[in-house]
Amino acid sequence: MYGRGYQTGGFGPPFTPPVIQQLLIANAAVFVAQLLVPAISYYGAVIPAAVWQYGHLYQPFTYMWLHGGLGHLAMNMFVLWMFGSQLAMAWGAKRFLRYYLLCGVGAGFIISIFPYLLFAIGIPSAINIPTVGASGAIYGVLLAYSLTWPDRTIALLFPPVAFRAIWLIPLVFALTFVFGGSNISNTGHLGGVLVGWLYMKRHGETGTLLSLKQLKYKWRRYRMRRKLRAIQYEEFERRRDDDRRMH
């Protein structure tokens, strides 16, 4: 992995901050509790109907500490360690933890609200499906990492590709769409990204994202380049025809 103007090569972060260690331990401990007391997985999950019809407003917080299996836990914790460690070192423990919880809880409320929004526009949606996992918070971490170090190069083992960090979120969504299966909460992932973006926007740290003005400018430049290429091609064809007539 390479930073701006200096090399930070190697697998994983050079140091695991205490706040990341504590989050890893907390998630692992809760997972053990799930195995010992399976009811935790149900009552702690975010269920839209339970949140809004039965007043279980704690669920958008508790769901983010639960996981649907060892693989689910391992993947989320690996990403937290890989990308969250560097963010926590740059931001400090308090700011990182506040951001992590904000993305996770915010995504939880979006998960609980989204089915009712669909109902409001006439689209049937299940309101009794439980959702668990730290993915909303994890996606928020990925977004913050990509905006903090947009020019860092990230190399994946599978698929074996390298890309700039600013493309991390689109690529992760694409991989999730292709390999994730039907039990993935895309609403939670998008919710974590949305809450994270609003946080970064408030702190003036979304400068690397394209604004509408920048998109219009790039579109105009693209059209101008196409016209220029067309003119150059016409000039090339004209000269070639002239050469043929001369011969």
PyMOL commands that set and color helices and strands:
alter all, ss='L'
color gray80, all
select helices_A, chain A and resi 18-36+39-43+48-53+59-65+70-91+93-120+135-148+165-179+186-202+212-246
alter helices_A, ss='H'
color red, helices_A
select strands_A, chain A and resi 153-155+162-164
alter strands_A, ss='S'
color yellow, strands_A
deselect
rebuild
show_as cartoon
